[in-house]
Amino acid sequence: MIGREKYVPPPRGTRINPPMRTWAICLRSGDNPASLERRKLYEVVPDPVAERSGFVRIVDESGEDYLHPRSSFHLVDLPGKVDAVLRQSP
């Protein structure tokens, strides 16, 4: 884990939107060829602390999210319909 920010709850009555998910294509699997495949699309979990340190939080083949070097991925914007299909539970 890179670091933790102290959680500060929003003011009472504030509507909380779920974090927006994005997607990334794996360019290099590095030391984790079993959990990451080159040229495959992965879900990115927003993590501002990791991003400031040059990392990205990726949901890998196990379904868990882990930190990986940002340089190993290319972030992509997907068309709305494609994004909606990928967000559905299997």
C-alpha positions in Angstrom: 0.0 0.0 0.0 1.4 3.4 -1.0 -0.4 5.5 1.6 -3.7 6.4 3.2 -5.6 9.6 3.4 -7.7 10.2 6.4 -11.4 9.8 5.6 -13.5 12.9 6.2 -17.2 12.3 5.9 -19.2 14.7 3.6 -21.5 17.3 5.2 -24.8 15.9 6.3 -27.3 15.7 3.4 -24.6 15.6 0.7 -25.4 13.1 -2.0 -22.4 10.8 -2.5 -21.8 9.5 -6.1 -19.9 6.2 -6.5 -16.4 6.7 -7.9 -16.2 6.7 -11.6 -14.5 3.7 -13.1 -12.2 3.9 -16.0 -10.4 1.3 -18.1 -6.8 0.6 -19.1 -5.0 -1.6 -21.6 -2.0 -3.5 -20.2 1.2 -2.7 -22.0 3.6 -4.7 -19.8 2.7 -7.4 -17.3 6.0 -7.0 -15.4 6.6 -9.4 -12.6 2.9 -10.6 -12.6 2.3 -12.5 -15.9 -0.2 -14.8 -14.2 -2.4 -11.9 -13.0 -2.0 -9.5 -15.9 -2.1 -10.1 -19.7 -0.6 -7.8 -22.2 -3.1 -6.2 -24.6 -6.0 -6.9 -22.3 -8.5 -4.4 -21.0 -8.7 -3.9 -17.2 -10.9 -1.9 -14.9 -9.2 1.0 -13.0 -10.3 1.8 -9.5 -9.7 5.5 -8.8 -7.0 6.1 -6.2 -5.7 9.7 -6.0 -2.9 8.8 -3.6 -1.5 6.0 -5.8 -1.8 8.3 -8.9 0.3 10.9 -7.2 3.0 8.3 -6.7 3.0 7.0 -10.3 0.8 4.0 -9.7 -2.7 2.9 -10.9 -5.1 0.5 -9.0 -6.1 -2.3 -11.4 -8.7 -5.1 -10.9 -6.8 -8.1 -12.1 -7.7 -11.7 -13.1 -8.4 -12.6 -9.4 -11.1 -9.9 -9.2 -9.0 -8.1 -6.6 -7.5 -4.6 -7.1 -3.8 -4.1 -6.8 -1.3 -1.2 -7.4 0.7 -1.4 -10.6 3.1 1.0 -12.2 1.2 3.6 -14.3 3.7 3.2 -17.1 2.5 -0.4 -17.6 -1.0 0.7 -18.7 -2.7 3.0 -21.2 -5.9 4.6 -19.9 -8.8 4.5 -22.4 -12.2 6.2 -22.7 -14.8 3.8 -24.0 -18.1 4.6 -25.8 -21.0 4.8 -23.4 -22.7 1.5 -24.6 -19.4 -0.5 -24.3 -18.7 1.0 -20.8 -22.3 0.1 -19.7 -21.9 -3.5 -20.8 -18.5 -3.9 -19.1 -19.9 -2.4 -15.8 -22.6 -5.1 -15.6 -21.9 -7.9 -13.2 -21.1 -11.2 -14.9 
